[in-house]
């Protein structure tokens, strides 16, 4: 699993984690979750194509968690 898709997903994951860790506000954190959601899709596709089911399954769950983060930080209007 060292093709260009995996490199893009890896770099995207690092950037998304950095955006969330910076804690620069709700919008930045929300966009970090958007990026995490996108790279989760890439990891799911890669895992399915390369018969790496643990990677695909883990990222299917992470996709749902990251989708919740997008809703919480970008879509929901009320502040917690």
LOPA-749226 format. One record per residue: residue number from 0; x, y, z of N, C-alpha, C in turn. Coordinates in Angstrom, 1 decimal. Last residue first. Layout:
// LOPA-749226
(pt NUM,(X,Y,Z),(X,Y,Z),(X,Y,Z)),
...
//
This chain:
// LOPA-749226
(pt 79,(-22.3,24.8,21.6),(-22.6,23.9,22.7),(-22.5,24.6,24.0)),
(pt 78,(-24.2,27.0,19.5),(-23.0,26.7,20.1),(-23.2,25.8,21.3)),
(pt 77,(-26.2,26.3,16.6),(-26.1,26.6,18.0),(-24.7,26.2,18.6)),
(pt 76,(-25.9,25.3,14.0),(-25.9,26.7,14.2),(-25.7,27.1,15.7)),
(pt 75,(-24.1,22.8,12.3),(-25.0,23.1,13.5),(-24.8,24.6,13.8)),
(pt 74,(-22.0,22.8,10.4),(-23.4,22.9,10.0),(-24.3,23.3,11.1)),
(pt 73,(-19.4,22.8,11.6),(-19.7,23.7,10.4),(-21.2,23.8,10.1)),
(pt 72,(-19.3,21.2,13.9),(-18.5,22.4,13.8),(-18.8,23.3,12.6)),
(pt 71,(-21.1,19.0,13.6),(-21.0,19.8,14.9),(-20.3,21.1,14.7)),
(pt 70,(-20.7,18.1,11.0),(-22.0,18.6,11.4),(-21.9,19.5,12.6)),
(pt 69,(-18.1,17.3,11.2),(-18.4,18.3,10.2),(-19.8,19.0,10.6)),
(pt 68,(-18.3,15.3,13.2),(-17.5,16.5,13.4),(-17.8,17.6,12.5)),
(pt 67,(-19.8,13.5,11.8),(-20.4,14.1,13.0),(-19.7,15.4,13.3)),
(pt 66,(-17.9,12.8,9.9),(-19.1,13.4,9.5),(-19.8,14.1,10.6)),
(pt 65,(-16.1,11.5,11.6),(-15.7,12.8,11.0),(-16.9,13.5,10.5)),
(pt 64,(-17.6,9.2,12.2),(-17.2,10.1,13.3),(-16.8,11.5,12.8)),
(pt 63,(-17.9,8.1,9.7),(-19.1,8.5,10.4),(-18.7,9.5,11.5)),
(pt 62,(-15.2,7.7,9.1),(-16.0,8.5,8.2),(-17.2,9.0,8.9)),
(pt 61,(-14.5,5.8,11.0),(-13.9,7.2,11.1),(-14.7,8.1,10.2)),
(pt 60,(-15.8,3.6,10.0),(-16.2,4.1,11.3),(-15.7,5.5,11.4)),
(pt 59,(-14.3,3.4,7.6),(-15.7,3.5,7.5),(-16.3,4.1,8.8)),
(pt 58,(-11.7,3.0,8.6),(-12.0,4.3,8.0),(-13.5,4.5,7.7)),
(pt 57,(-11.9,0.3,9.5),(-11.6,1.4,10.5),(-12.0,2.8,9.9)),
(pt 56,(-12.4,-1.0,7.1),(-13.4,-1.0,8.2),(-13.2,0.2,9.2)),
(pt 55,(-10.0,-0.5,5.6),(-11.3,-0.1,5.1),(-12.4,0.0,6.2)),
(pt 54,(-8.2,-1.7,7.3),(-8.0,-0.2,7.0),(-9.4,0.3,6.5)),
(pt 53,(-9.1,-4.4,7.3),(-9.0,-3.6,8.6),(-8.9,-2.1,8.3)),
(pt 52,(-8.9,-5.1,4.5),(-10.2,-4.9,5.1),(-10.1,-4.1,6.5)),
(pt 51,(-7.3,-4.8,2.0),(-6.9,-4.5,3.4),(-8.1,-4.1,4.1)),
(pt 50,(-7.4,-5.2,-0.8),(-7.8,-6.3,0.1),(-7.2,-6.1,1.5)),
(pt 49,(-7.1,-3.0,-2.3),(-5.9,-3.7,-2.0),(-6.1,-4.8,-1.0)),
(pt 48,(-9.6,-1.9,-2.5),(-8.9,-2.3,-3.7),(-7.7,-3.1,-3.5)),
(pt 47,(-10.3,-1.3,0.2),(-11.1,-2.3,-0.6),(-10.3,-2.8,-1.9)),
(pt 46,(-8.3,0.6,0.8),(-8.4,-0.7,1.5),(-9.2,-1.8,0.8)),
(pt 45,(-8.9,2.6,-1.0),(-7.6,2.0,-1.1),(-7.7,0.6,-0.4)),
(pt 44,(-11.5,3.3,-0.1),(-11.3,2.9,-1.4),(-10.0,2.1,-1.5)),
(pt 43,(-10.8,4.1,2.5),(-11.8,3.1,2.3),(-11.6,2.5,0.9)),
(pt 42,(-9.1,6.3,2.0),(-8.6,5.1,2.7),(-9.5,3.9,2.5)),
(pt 41,(-10.9,8.1,0.8),(-9.7,7.6,0.0),(-9.2,6.3,0.7)),
(pt 40,(-12.6,8.5,2.9),(-13.1,7.9,1.7),(-12.0,7.3,0.9)),
(pt 39,(-10.9,9.8,4.6),(-11.5,8.5,5.0),(-12.0,7.8,3.8)),
(pt 38,(-10.4,12.1,3.3),(-9.3,11.1,3.3),(-9.8,9.8,3.8)),
(pt 37,(-12.9,13.4,3.8),(-12.4,13.1,2.4),(-11.4,12.0,2.4)),
(pt 36,(-12.9,13.6,6.5),(-13.9,12.9,5.9),(-13.5,12.4,4.5)),
(pt 35,(-10.7,15.3,7.0),(-10.6,13.9,7.5),(-11.7,13.0,6.8)),
(pt 34,(-11.7,17.6,5.7),(-10.6,16.9,5.1),(-10.5,15.5,5.6)),
(pt 33,(-13.8,18.1,7.6),(-14.1,17.9,6.2),(-13.0,17.1,5.5)),
(pt 32,(-12.2,18.5,9.9),(-13.1,17.4,9.8),(-13.6,17.1,8.4)),
(pt 31,(-11.0,20.9,9.2),(-10.2,19.8,9.4),(-11.0,18.5,9.4)),
(pt 30,(-13.3,22.5,9.0),(-12.6,22.2,7.8),(-11.6,21.0,8.0)),
(pt 29,(-13.8,22.6,11.8),(-14.7,22.0,10.9),(-14.1,21.7,9.6)),
(pt 28,(-11.5,24.1,12.7),(-11.7,22.7,13.2),(-12.7,22.0,12.2)),
(pt 27,(-12.1,26.5,11.4),(-10.9,25.7,11.1),(-11.0,24.3,11.5)),
(pt 26,(-14.5,27.2,12.7),(-14.4,27.0,11.2),(-13.2,26.2,10.8)),
(pt 25,(-13.9,27.3,15.4),(-14.9,26.3,14.9),(-14.7,26.1,13.4)),
(pt 24,(-10.4,27.8,16.1),(-11.8,28.2,16.1),(-12.6,27.1,15.4)),
(pt 23,(-7.9,26.7,16.2),(-8.0,28.1,15.8),(-9.5,28.6,15.6)),
(pt 22,(-6.6,24.3,17.0),(-7.7,24.9,17.8),(-7.8,26.4,17.5)),
(pt 21,(-4.6,22.7,16.0),(-4.3,24.1,16.1),(-5.3,24.8,17.0)),
(pt 20,(-5.8,20.2,15.7),(-4.9,20.4,16.8),(-4.6,21.9,17.1)),
(pt 19,(-7.1,20.5,13.2),(-7.9,20.3,14.5),(-7.0,20.6,15.7)),
(pt 18,(-4.9,20.8,11.5),(-6.0,21.8,11.6),(-6.8,21.7,12.9)),
(pt 17,(-3.5,18.4,11.9),(-2.9,19.7,12.3),(-4.0,20.8,12.4)),
(pt 16,(-5.3,16.6,10.9),(-5.0,16.5,12.3),(-4.4,17.8,12.8)),
(pt 15,(-5.2,17.4,8.2),(-6.5,17.5,8.9),(-6.2,17.4,10.4)),
(pt 14,(-2.5,16.8,7.6),(-3.0,18.2,7.5),(-4.3,18.4,8.3)),
(pt 13,(-2.5,14.0,7.9),(-1.6,14.9,8.7),(-2.1,16.3,8.7)),
(pt 12,(-4.4,13.3,5.9),(-4.7,13.0,7.3),(-3.8,13.8,8.2)),
(pt 11,(-3.1,14.2,3.6),(-4.3,14.8,4.0),(-4.7,14.5,5.4)),
(pt 10,(-1.0,12.4,3.6),(-0.7,13.8,3.7),(-1.9,14.5,4.2)),
(pt 9,(-2.4,10.0,3.2),(-1.6,10.2,4.4),(-1.3,11.6,4.6)),
(pt 8,(-3.7,10.4,0.8),(-4.5,10.2,2.0),(-3.7,10.4,3.2)),
(pt 7,(-1.4,10.6,-0.9),(-2.4,11.7,-0.8),(-3.2,11.6,0.5)),
(pt 6,(-0.4,8.0,-0.5),(0.4,9.2,-0.1),(-0.5,10.4,0.0)),
(pt 5,(-2.4,6.4,-1.5),(-2.1,6.3,-0.1),(-1.3,7.5,0.4)),
(pt 4,(-2.3,7.2,-4.2),(-3.5,7.4,-3.4),(-3.2,7.4,-1.9)),
(pt 3,(0.3,6.4,-5.0),(0.0,7.8,-4.9),(-1.3,8.1,-4.1)),
(pt 2,(1.1,3.4,-3.0),(0.8,4.2,-4.2),(0.5,5.6,-4.0)),
(pt 1,(1.6,1.5,-1.1),(2.4,2.7,-1.1),(2.3,3.4,-2.4)),
(pt 0,(0.8,-1.2,0.0),(0.0,0.0,0.0),(0.9,1.3,0.0)),
//
